[in-house]
Amino acid sequence: MSEKKTYNDPKYYTNRELSWIDFNDRVLEESRDKTNPLLERLKFLSITQSNLDEFFMVRVASLAKLAAVDYPKPDASGLLASEQLRAVNKRAHEMLIKQYNTLNRSLIPAIEQIGVHLKSHTDLTPAQFQFIKGYFHDELYPVLTPMADDSSRPFPFIANDTLNLAVQLTPTNGSGRLYATLQIPDVFPRVVRLPGEDNAFILLEEIIKTFVGQLFVNYQVKESVVFRVIRDMDLDVAEEDTSDLLKDVQQQLKLREHGRVIRLEVENSISKKLLKRLNKELGTPDFAVYETNGPVDLTFLSKLTGQIINHDDLKYPKFTAYQPKELDSNHDIFAAIRSHDWLMQHPYDKFDPVVEFIRQAASDPDTLAIKMTLYRVSGESPIIRYLGRAAQNGKQVTVLVEVKARFDEQNNVHWAKQLEKMGCHVIYGLIGLKTHCKLSLVVRREQGGIRRYMHMGTGNYNDVTAHFYTDMGLFTVNNDMGIDATNIFNMLSGYSKPPFFHQLHISPDGIRDFIDDKLDQAIETVKEGKTATVKMKMNSLSDQRMIAHLYKASHAGVKIQLIIRGICCLKVGIPDVSENITVHSIVGRFLEHSRIYSFDFDGQKSVYLSSADLMTRNLNRRVELLFPILQPDLSSRVLQIYETMWHDNVKTRILQADNTYKHVDRRGLTPLASQEAFAEAATLHVKRDQEDAAAAAPSEFQPMLSPQNQPNPLNYDDGSEPD
């Protein structure tokens, strides 16, 4: 058997979709972990639901389309699309049982013990019942629209991810069964606070079900159950050219609302007859029906935790993110970046300097141009505002807005139009590729000539998600990187294709080629009798060619450490293949999002950060960026951050040879939760800076000295600092 064939054996690979379900199961474990604060456990259960919804809208929808046309090519693990579709639904059903067992047996009893009550209409006090009755008549009744379902009125369209009631009726003075549906309006909060108690709540659908009969005068409600559908929401944009891309995306956004039903969730109290009718009308296969032992759509739990009062002690403790004073609004950020490179680790370091970088550039008289890529931004993005201000101030502003960023398409289309109105030059991306790199470039005219200031990151320019995604970024004026960045923007905006890059590596192809070269170097180093270690951190590892290369390096004797939060299609512990590979996964308070790639060849270390995971889409079909950390103290800091995460023994799970993930055996070890350690270090850093500033401040009463005794003012413009 040839080496290549050996490394590509299907039994060496885990199916991507099943690996994702393993990841979501690790999130679910966090909701069951009693060492986590109680209200955070509710949030984790909510996250498992939103994760599943997106997974079904995109990944399972794609499998359904492939299965429908009997797509003949198996995945790396040897499974056909139809086999994957059934396996995924089987595992998702098992997860559903686990989710609702967690809710009903663990979380609901636990919150009731602290005085938080999620009530049904039968549990209410007379005053609370009168409250929901008034709420129904005064607020809900005018908005609700029952939709009859009979021979003259066809079954109505059920929108994706909306809560609905399926109602079965009989005439008061007659016989026979009639049916209707009723959408539960999302213009009202789903979690409604009840009077008379601090933390008593009822769900909106429970109020509507209690009084639904009043919408059907002269009919008797025999049954009413909540249901929800998840539809195929994958965007299918044909890109022959980008001139009409914006229009094409907007058109597809309308069309995808009517995608086929991929999953039907319904309360398990539903009768067989009503379920059969829903199945028929929605065209749902039996394996895609999910009966819930509790409220449909558990994302309401996040909203519930936001309304619970007097229990901040049951949430994660707050920490103070660090910001160097040199990078704040009172200092010249360009002078700070000229003095040396700056590494940011969010959310432990504030995201503010990234916003400040664009803000100062917008009004800086020496700034000639700002160029930036935007993949996902917040709904009220300050960066967008400052880019617009820069254009209005006469700067040349070029922004690549990726309008195909999944589930952010509408937001990005909006911002693209706004930027154009403000005078920015907007690019919508390259044909057939998503632009996923995180790159901003400020070009200034200075005494020595033109100078390029850069920020490169592993995560999006999103000031909201920066508070709960872990990401890393670099500020630099490195000339070679600046030239590379200019070439990247020329490539994105025009027809330029640079023959080579000095320091940066770009996908498609460039990052794959770079990592392949590094793995080949590692193999050669080991063959020479020296040691080689590869350390990588990413969100997902699924590219078959890359996994095969890691297997080859492992077989040669290269030590490989991988920290992978989510999907991992690589298997460990395969004799003569992956015995030198160890995989850790950290799931905790923050979503691990940073990507680190480091290589140690007999003591010669190199460190890189990237926007890219080792997934086929990132390496082949996206514009991605991988950049080196050249300043020695910063590269050491990245490695130290990696080592702290690698030795996490609280939130780390280690991939086993049987494809399960197990917590670290902590016997005899001092507990180390890396995210907590970084948060505590940030708070300590802030406190130390405050104490230093207080110690350096002049006392309140200071004697006036004669002019000849005044100390000489110190000038730090040369970059030196006082002792």
C-alpha positions, -999 to +999 in steps of 0.1 A: +000+000+000+014+034-009+020+061+016-005+084+000-032+057+000-025+049+036-029+084+048-062+088+028-078+057+042-115+066+051-111+049+084-085+075+094-111+103+091-141+114+112-171+127+093-171+165+095-208+168+104-206+142+132-175+159+145-195+192+147-222+174+167-194+162+191-184+198+195-220+209+203-222+181+228-192+196+245-211+229+247-240+209+262-217+194+288-210+230+300-247+234+307-246+203+329-213+213+347-222+223+382-189+242+386-202+267+361-224+296+375-260+286+373-272+313+350-243+307+326-254+271+324-288+283+311-269+303+285-249+273+274-280+253+268-294+282+248-262+283+227-266+246+219-299+254+203-287+284+183-257+263+172-280+235+160-303+259+142-275+273+121-260+239+115-293+226+101-300+258+080-267+254+062-248+221+067-278+197+070-296+216+042-266+210+019-266+173+028-303+171+020-297+187-014-269+162-022-289+133-010-319+144-031-299+140-063-281+108-051-247+125-052-223+096-057-191+109-041-184+099-004-167+122+020-132+116+035-147+092+060-164+071+033-200+082+039-224+092+012-246+123+016-277+102+023-258+082+050-245+114+066-280+129+066-295+100+085-265+097+109-267+135+117-304+133+124-299+103+146-273+120+167-293+153+168-323+133+182-300+119+209-289+155+216-325+167+218-332+142+246-301+152+264-310+189+261-345+186+276-333+162+303-308+189+312-335+215+313-361+195+331-341+175+356-313+199+363-317+235+354-354+242+361-352+226+396-320+246+403-334+280+393-366+273+413-344+268+444-332+304+440-367+317+435-369+319+397-401+304+384-411+297+348-448+292+351-476+276+331-511+292+332-522+266+358-495+278+383-505+315+384-519+334+413-553+351+406-535+384+402-511+369+377-539+353+358-557+386+355-524+401+343-520+377+314-557+379+305-553+417+302-520+413+283-537+390+258-567+412+252-549+446+252-516+437+235-517+404+217-553+400+204-551+429+179-519+415+164-527+378+162-539+364+128-554+329+128-550+312+094-577+286+086-565+255+068-593+239+046-602+231+010-607+268+001-578+281+021-545+262+016-520+256+044-502+289+049-465+294+044-445+289+077-415+312+079-381+299+090-374+299+127-408+313+138-429+299+166-464+289+155-494+272+170-511+242+152-547+242+163-573+215+159-610+226+163-646+214+162-677+235+156-696+241+188-729+229+171-716+204+147-691+176+140-658+171+121-623+184+126-610+217+114-575+230+114-557+264+117-523+278+123-513+309+142-479+326+141-467+337+175-456+373+169-420+381+174-426+418+180-433+409+216-408+396+241-410+358+244-403+359+281-429+379+300-423+390+336-452+383+359-463+407+387-462+399+424-428+381+425-393+393+417-384+365+393-416+349+380-420+345+342-443+330+316-436+323+280-456+343+254-469+311+237-483+299+270-504+331+273-516+327+237-525+290+242-545+299+273-568+322+255-565+309+219-602+298+219-612+335+219-598+338+183-622+310+172-658+321+181-683+293+179-656+267+177-641+245+204-603+241+206-595+204+209-557+208+207-531+235+203-494+228+202-463+249+194-442+240+164-413+255+145-396+248+112-360+252+102-355+258+065-327+256+040-311+291+044-279+286+024-273+314+000-268+304-036-253+333-055-241+327-090-211+350-096-204+355-132-192+390-124-195+412-094-212+441-110-247+429-099-235+410-069-253+433-044-286+429-063-280+391-066-275+388-029-306+408-021-326+386-044-313+354-028-321+368+006-358+369-004-357+335-021-340+316+007-369+325+031-388+299+011-362+271+013-373+236+019-381+224+055-351+207+069-363+201+105-397+203+122-398+208+160-431+203+178-442+198+214-444+161+223-480+165+234-491+167+198-516+140+186-506+116+159-533+129+136-522+165+139-485+156+135-493+135+104-511+165+089-482+189+097-457+164+082-478+161+050-482+199+046-446+207+053-431+177+034-410+167+063-395+131+064-401+112+097-364+114+106-365+152+105-393+155+131-382+165+166-407+162+195-396+183+225-403+176+261-407+213+270-407+246+252-398+246+216-367+266+208-345+268+239-328+301+228-353+318+251-331+308+280-306+335+271-334+361+272-345+346+306-311+350+322-311+386+311-343+394+330-335+376+363-327+402+389-307+401+422-286+371+411-254+386+395-235+362+419-247+333+396-230+348+365-194+349+355-174+374+376-167+406+358-131+414+348-114+445+335-099+444+300-065+460+296-056+488+273-021+503+271-023+541+276-002+546+245-031+532+224-059+552+239-076+584+226-053+607+245-022+595+227-009+595+192-015+559+181+008+562+151+037+572+173+030+542+195+030+518+165+062+535+151+080+528+184+073+490+182+048+464+172+017+458+195+000+424+201-036+424+212-053+395+228-091+400+229-113+401+250-086+403+277-071+433+258-097+459+249-108+462+213-109+500+216-074+505+201-086+489+168-114+514+166-091+542+178-067+533+149-094+541+124-108+571+143-074+589+145-067+581+109-100+596+098-091+631+111-053+629+109-040+655+084-011+633+074-033+603+065-037+599+028-056+566+025-074+540+046-080+505+032-099+478+051-116+445+048-149+439+066-165+405+070-188+408+100-194+441+118-218+451+145-252+466+139-240+501+151-204+498+140-182+528+151-156+516+125-181+522+097-188+557+111-151+566+112-145+553+077-173+575+065-158+605+083-124+598+068-140+599+033-157+631+041-124+645+053-109+639+019-091+606+026-090+579+000-111+552+016-114+517+001-134+491+019-140+455+009-174+445+023-180+408+021-217+407+013-217+369+012-208+366+049-233+340+060-262+353+080-247+388+080-256+394+043-284+418+050-263+438+076-234+439+051-255+450+022-268+478+043-233+490+054-220+487+018-247+511+007-241+535+036-203+535+029-209+544-007-232+572+003-205+586+026-180+587-003-160+555+003-150+532-025-166+499-018-155+465-033-179+435-030-153+408-032-137+385-058-156+363-082-161+328-066-142+337-034-153+350+000-129+376+015-124+364+051-090+381+059-090+408+086-067+436+074-066+473+077-040+497+062-034+534+069-011+552+045+005+584+059+028+610+045+056+616+070+090+634+070+108+604+058+083+597+030+052+574+028+047+550+057+022+522+060+005+514+093-013+480+096-036+461+118-040+424+111-062+401+131-076+366+136-112+378+141-137+402+127-138+440+130-168+436+153-168+457+185-196+436+200-183+400+194-148+412+205-162+410+241-168+373+240-147+359+211-110+352+219-089+367+191-055+382+185-043+411+164-011+429+155-003+466+149+029+471+129+047+495+105+069+467+091+078+479+056+077+445+039+043+437+054+031+471+043+041+465+007+024+430+009-008+446+023-008+472-005-005+444-031-033+425-014-056+455-017-046+460-053-054+423-060-088+427-043-097+460-061-082+455-095-065+429-117-031+428-099-016+394-092+017+399-072+044+374-082+054+369-045+048+383-010+076+393+013+061+383+047+024+377+044+008+345+031-026+346+013-052+321+004-063+307-019-033+284-022-007+305-004-015+294+031-018+257+021+016+260+003+032+277+033+020+251+059+029+222+035+064+236+032+067+239+070+055+204+075+080+192+049+108+211+068+097+195+100+099+160+084+134+168+070+145+181+104+135+148+121+152+128+094+184+146+103+182+133+138+170+166+153+137+175+170+107+192+154+075+203+171+044+218+154+018+237+175-014+249+160-046+264+173-077+268+152-115+265+152-118+236+128-096+210+110-113+192+082-092+195+050-083+160+039-050+169+022-038+189+052-047+160+076-029+135+054+002+158+056-001+160+094-003+121+095+028+119+073+047+143+096+036+124+127+047+091+111+081+106+105+084+115+142+073+152+143+055+161+176+022+178+168+001+196+193-033+208+182-059+230+200-091+227+180-123+241+194-148+226+170-147+202+141-117+178+140-118+152+112-083+139+122-081+108+144-054+103+171-037+071+182-037+054+148-006+031+149+022+043+127+000+072+115-010+096+143+007+084+174+026+117+177-005+139+174-024+152+205-056+172+201-071+194+228-105+213+227-113+242+250-149+251+255-156+278+282-168+312+290-154+328+257-156+313+222-121+304+212-116+320+179-079+329+175-057+309+151-020+303+159+005+284+138+040+278+153+070+257+143+100+247+163+128+231+143+156+221+167+151+253+187+145+276+157+110+289+164+087+308+142+052+321+151+022+331+129-013+342+134-041+338+108-077+344+099-078+309+084-088+275+098-074+244+081-107+238+062-109+233+025-131+264+021-105+285+039-075+272+020-091+270-015-122+293-017-115+323+005-091+352+006-073+346+040-043+360+056-015+344+076+011+368+091+043+363+112+050+377+146+085+390+141+092+410+173+109+386+197+090+396+228+056+393+210+064+360+195+074+348+230+041+361+243+021+342+217+039+310+226+033+317+263-004+322+255-005+289+236+013+271+265-012+284+290-040+271+269-022+238+263-019+232+301-055+242+308-068+213+329-103+226+337-120+234+304-098+212+282-110+180+268-085+156+251-094+137+219-091+099+225-083+071+201-119+060+203-129+094+190-144+106+223-133+137+242-124+134+279-115+159+305-080+161+318-073+139+348-065+166+374-054+144+402-022+160+417-025+190+394-031+226+404-063+237+386-057+259+356-085+274+335-067+294+308-096+318+301-099+327+338-061+330+341-060+355+312-090+375+326-073+377+361-040+387+345-057+415+326-075+428+357-042+427+376-024+446+348-050+473+349-047+476+387-009+478+385-011+506+359-035+525+381-013+521+411+018+533+391-001+563+378-013+572+413+023+569+426+036+591+398+010+618+403+021+649+422+009+653+457-020+676+463+002+702+481+034+709+463+057+738+472+065+763+444+102+762+435+122+791+423+128+791+385+165+780+389+154+750+410+127+738+386+135+703+372+143+701+335+113+688+315+118+653+301+112+647+264+103+611+254+098+618+217+128+597+209+110+567+223+129+564+255+111+560+288+119+572+324+133+546+347 
